[in-house]
């Protein structure tokens, strides 16, 4: 029986050649299964190798996360203090005003952040909420920051609308 690092293409510790995965030609079911079969440290090594080919190995991106709508979520996630179904110390707050979001984004940038993330406690944004979030995404993007969001479940077309507004992640 082969040891755990003798994998499918004959290279020890390598499920598929890295260039096949990076250009998209290696993502077959077998390639993904082979990744799952790798010993953990081999997988870490592969991930680090890909990362180093594309990024400064010792750089760390500083990001800031702001809750733009806090509490009152109708979901029943027992681990989350944002749920309206549990008594927590989290105060319900409506969607933050655009100027408040921009003030936080400016402060984040002044403190070295290159990415500004916005989170909202709801099952998913309603159309009126989505337009307000898109406005905040556009305004933060105009400051020269990458943008990301965690907004719950998105409906068809909402991710595209956010991307059009400048959402990166």
N, C-alpha and C positions, 0 to 999 in steps of 0.2 A: 504494500500500500504506500503511495507517495506521501511524503511529509507535507505539512500544511503550507509550506512556501513553494512547493513545486506546483505551479499553476498552468493553465491551459495553453499558453503560447510558448512554453519552454523556458521562459525567464523566471527565475526564482523571485517570489514576492510580487509578481506582476500579472494581473488578470488579463489585461489588454494593454497594448502599447499606448503610452500616454497621448501621443499625437492623434491616435484614432479617436480617443474620447474627446480631446479638445476640439477637433474639427467636426465633431458630431457623427462621424462615420462608425464609431465603435459602440454606440448605445443600442445594443441588441439585448434581448432577454438574457442570453448567455453571459454577455459582458457585465450586466448588472448583478447577476447571480454570482459571478466570479468575484466581484468586489465584496459581496457579503461573505464569501468564503475566506477572504484574506484574514490572517491574524491581525489583531488590533494594531500592534505597533507597525506592521507593514502598511496598513491603511493610513496611519498617521504620517509615515514617511512619504507615501505617495501624495497625500494631500499637501504636505509641506513642500514637496518638490514642485508641484503645479503652482502653488502659491508663489514660491520664490522665482519662478520663471516670469511671473507677471507683476510682482510687487516687491518693494523693498522688504526684505525678510525681517527687519527689526523695527519697521514703522508700525505705529498703532493709530488707527483712526479714532478720533475723539468725536463722539456723538452725544447729542442731548435729546432726552425724551420729555415731552410735555403732555400732560393730560389736558386735552382741550375740552373734554366733557367728562365730568366725574360723577360716579354713582348713578343709582337708579336704573341699572340695566335689568331688563325683565328676565334674563336667562337665569337658570338655577344651577350655577357652577359653585359648588360648596367651597372650593378653594379660593374664590375670588371675593374680596371685600367690596367690589363694585356692584354686586348683585343686590337688587331691591328686596330680595327674599330673606335676607339675613340682617340681623342687627350688628352693625359694625360702627366704628368711629369715623367712617368716611362720610363726609357731607355731600349731599347731592348738589351739583353745580351745573348750570346750563352751559351750552357751548360758549367758550371764551370769545370775547370780542376780538375782532381782527387786530386792533391796536395792541391788545394784551399779548396776543400770539407773536406779533412782530417785535414787541419789546423783549420778549423772552428769546426769540431767535437772534436778535441783535446782541443780546448779552451772551448767548451761547457762542456766537461767532467771535466776539471780543475775547472770550475765554479759550479760544482755540478750537472749537468744534467746527468740523467741516460737513457734518450731517445733522439735520434737525428732524426728529421724528415726532409725530403727533398721534396720540392715542385717544380714543373715545369709547366710553362705556355705553354700548347699546348692542342690540342683537345685530343690527346692520343699519346703515344710514338710510333714512327716507329721502326721497328726491330733493326736498327743500334743504335737508341737512347736507346732502352730497354737494349741492351747489355752494353752500357756505364753506365746506371743507375744501372744495376745489379753489375757491377764492383765497383761502389761507395758504394752500399749497403754492399757488402762483406767486403770492406775495413773498413767501419765504424763499422760493426759488430765485426771485428777483434780487434777493440779498446776496446771491452767490453761494448758497448752501445746497448740498444734496438734500433731498426730501425723502422721508419714508412715513408710513402711516400704519396703524393697526386700528381697524374700524369695524371689526366683526365680519359678518357674512355679507359679501357684496352680491348684488343682483346683476343680471345680464346687462352689459354696457357700462356699469359703474367703474370698473377698473380702467376701461378705455377712456372714460371721461376724466378720471384722475390723472392718467398718463398724459392726456392732452393738456392738462393744467400744469404739468411739470413734475408729477410724482415719479421719483426714481425707484423706490422700493416699497 
